[in-house]
Amino acid sequence: MADITCEVIRDLMPLYVDDVLSSDSKTLVEEHLETCEDCTDYYHALKEPEGDYKQMRKSDEKAAFKRIKGTLKKKRLITILVTAVCIAALGFGLFYGLVVHEKYIPYEESGLYVSEEAIRTDRNYYKSTGLYSPDGETLFLYMTTTAYTQMRNNTSMAGVPIISLDMAARTSTIEDDNGTVTEQVCKEVYYVPEKTAKQYMHVMKWTNEGATDEEVQKNRDKEVEELKSASVLVWSESE
């Protein structure tokens, strides 16, 4: 007789347990159970649902619950981490925006005035940044302030010279691209607009674009003239 597979036996097993199989089919099942331990276990599980089968089912349910619990725990941990990162990012953003971020001071609010061969301001707290033109004759200036700047200054800076206008202070040495060093005297000071201040906030330099030295110089001269036209004249040697 051909071997009967476990799959066929297990299909017959419920009928065998209910004792409704024919005698021949019943014999086949019993002969198979004598040699197959797995099917024998399956038979007992069907015949005694309150016994081992119920216990196995409980074990499976416990394992499934444990997996679900582990998944929920991981999701909870991820949620906590994401929330912590968001709070940290928000805190840094607020700190940067309120304390560290440099706020541009418009010329109308700069309080700049010329007195005793110096450019001064009536503001208490500020930071000034300057950029000389390539020929050294023009100084472009702007002022910023931060909450941190205001907190760390215990004494008023109002009236303190920002730029000295005596001849020695206005004279500087300029080295061109060819290495030639000359003395130049600053002849005028401009206050630059906010757009330009943001452009030069971190990198203070003039253009070096051009195929020849002459083209580079033309580009720089054009850039200086455009910046002058957009800025406010604070002081001029000729006035």
C-alpha positions in Angstrom: 0.0 0.0 0.0 1.3 3.5 -0.9 2.4 5.7 2.0 -0.2 8.1 3.2 1.1 11.6 3.7 0.6 13.5 7.0 -1.5 16.1 5.2 -4.0 13.4 4.2 -4.1 11.9 7.7 -4.6 15.3 9.3 -7.5 16.0 6.9 -9.1 12.7 8.1 -8.2 13.3 11.8 -11.3 15.4 12.8 -13.6 12.6 11.3 -11.5 10.0 13.1 -11.9 11.8 16.4 -15.6 12.0 15.9 -15.6 8.3 15.0 -17.4 8.7 11.7 -14.7 7.2 9.4 -15.2 4.0 7.5 -13.3 1.0 8.9 -10.7 1.1 6.1 -10.0 4.8 6.5 -9.9 4.3 10.3 -7.3 1.6 9.9 -5.2 3.9 7.7 -5.2 6.6 10.3 -4.3 4.2 13.1 -1.5 2.6 11.2 -0.1 6.1 10.4 -0.3 7.2 14.1 1.8 4.2 15.1 4.7 5.5 13.1 4.3 9.3 13.1 4.9 11.2 16.3 3.8 14.6 14.9 0.4 13.4 13.8 0.0 11.6 17.1 0.5 14.9 18.9 -2.0 16.5 16.5 -4.5 13.8 17.3 -4.2 14.3 21.1 -4.5 18.1 20.6 -7.8 17.6 18.7 -9.1 15.0 21.1 -8.2 16.8 24.3 -8.7 20.6 23.6 -8.5 21.3 27.3 -5.1 19.7 27.6 -1.8 20.2 25.7 -3.6 21.9 22.7 -5.0 24.6 25.0 -1.6 25.1 26.6 0.1 25.4 23.2 -2.5 28.0 22.2 -2.0 30.0 25.4 1.8 29.9 24.7 1.2 31.2 21.2 -1.0 34.0 22.5 1.5 34.9 25.2 4.3 35.1 22.5 2.1 37.2 20.3 1.2 39.6 23.2 4.9 39.8 24.0 5.7 40.8 20.4 3.0 43.4 20.3 4.2 44.8 23.7 7.8 45.0 22.3 6.6 46.8 19.2 4.6 49.3 21.2 7.6 49.9 23.5 9.8 50.6 20.5 7.2 53.0 19.0 6.9 54.8 22.4 10.7 55.1 22.6 10.9 56.5 19.1 8.1 59.0 19.9 10.0 60.1 23.0 13.2 60.5 21.1 11.5 62.4 18.2 9.8 64.7 20.7 13.1 65.3 22.6 14.8 66.2 19.3 12.0 68.6 18.3 12.1 70.3 21.7 15.8 70.7 21.5 15.6 72.1 18.0 12.9 74.5 19.1 14.9 75.6 22.1 18.0 76.1 19.9 15.9 78.1 17.4 14.6 80.3 20.1 18.0 80.7 21.7 19.6 81.6 18.3 16.7 83.9 17.3 16.5 85.8 20.6 20.0 85.7 21.9 22.7 85.0 19.3 21.2 86.1 16.0 22.6 89.5 14.8 19.8 92.0 14.0 20.7 94.7 11.5 20.3 98.3 12.7 18.9 100.6 10.1 20.7 103.9 9.6 17.7 105.8 10.9 18.1 103.9 14.2 21.9 103.8 14.3 22.2 107.2 16.1 25.5 107.9 14.2 26.9 111.4 14.4 30.3 113.1 13.8 32.0 114.7 16.8 35.6 115.6 17.7 37.2 113.9 14.7 35.3 110.6 15.2 32.1 108.9 14.1 30.1 108.1 17.2 26.7 106.7 18.1 24.2 107.4 20.8 23.2 103.7 21.0 24.2 101.8 24.2 24.8 98.4 22.7 25.9 97.5 19.2 28.4 95.8 17.0 30.0 97.5 14.0 31.4 95.9 10.9 33.3 97.6 8.2 34.6 96.9 4.7 37.1 99.1 2.9 36.9 99.6 -0.9 39.8 98.0 -2.8 41.6 101.4 -3.1 41.2 102.1 0.6 39.5 105.4 0.0 36.0 104.4 1.1 34.8 102.6 4.2 31.4 100.8 4.1 29.9 100.4 7.6 26.9 98.8 9.2 25.8 98.0 12.8 24.1 95.0 14.4 22.8 94.1 17.8 21.8 90.9 19.7 20.1 90.2 23.0 23.4 88.6 24.1 25.3 91.8 23.1 22.9 93.8 25.3 23.1 91.4 28.2 26.9 91.1 28.4 27.5 94.9 28.3 27.3 96.4 31.8 28.4 99.9 30.7 27.0 102.2 28.2 28.8 102.4 24.8 27.0 105.6 23.8 29.4 108.2 22.6 32.3 105.8 22.2 34.1 106.4 18.8 33.3 103.8 16.2 35.7 105.3 13.6 38.5 107.8 14.3 38.8 110.5 11.7 42.2 111.8 12.4 44.7 111.5 9.6 46.8 108.7 11.2 43.7 106.5 11.8 42.5 107.1 8.2 45.8 106.2 6.6 46.4 102.5 5.8 48.7 100.4 3.6 47.1 98.7 0.7 48.6 95.8 -1.2 47.3 95.2 -4.7 47.2 91.9 -6.6 50.7 92.5 -7.9 52.2 92.9 -4.4 52.7 96.6 -4.6 52.1 98.3 -1.3 50.9 101.9 -1.1 49.5 104.2 1.6 45.9 105.2 1.2 43.8 107.7 3.1 40.1 106.9 3.8 38.1 109.9 2.4 34.5 108.9 3.0 32.3 106.6 5.1 29.0 105.0 4.0 26.3 103.1 5.9 25.3 100.1 3.8 21.7 98.8 3.5 20.4 95.6 5.1 20.6 93.5 2.0 24.3 94.3 1.6 25.0 93.8 5.2 23.5 90.3 5.1 25.6 89.6 2.0 28.8 90.6 3.7 27.8 89.4 7.2 30.3 86.5 7.1 32.5 87.0 4.0 33.8 90.5 3.6 35.5 90.6 0.2 35.3 92.1 -3.3 34.9 90.3 -6.6 37.9 88.6 -8.3 36.0 87.7 -11.4 37.5 88.7 -14.7 39.7 87.4 -17.5 42.3 90.1 -17.0 43.5 92.4 -14.2 41.9 95.3 -16.0 38.5 93.5 -16.1 38.8 92.6 -12.4 39.4 96.3 -11.6 36.4 97.4 -13.7 34.2 94.9 -11.9 35.4 96.1 -8.5 35.0 99.7 -9.4 31.4 99.0 -10.6 30.7 97.1 -7.4 32.0 100.0 -5.3 29.9 102.6 -7.2 26.7 100.4 -6.9 27.3 100.1 -3.2 27.8 103.8 -2.8 24.5 104.6 -4.6 22.6 102.2 -2.4 24.2 103.4 0.9 24.0 106.5 3.0 26.9 108.9 3.2 27.9 109.3 6.9 31.1 111.4 6.5 33.2 112.8 3.7 36.6 114.5 3.8 35.4 117.1 1.3 32.5 118.3 3.6 
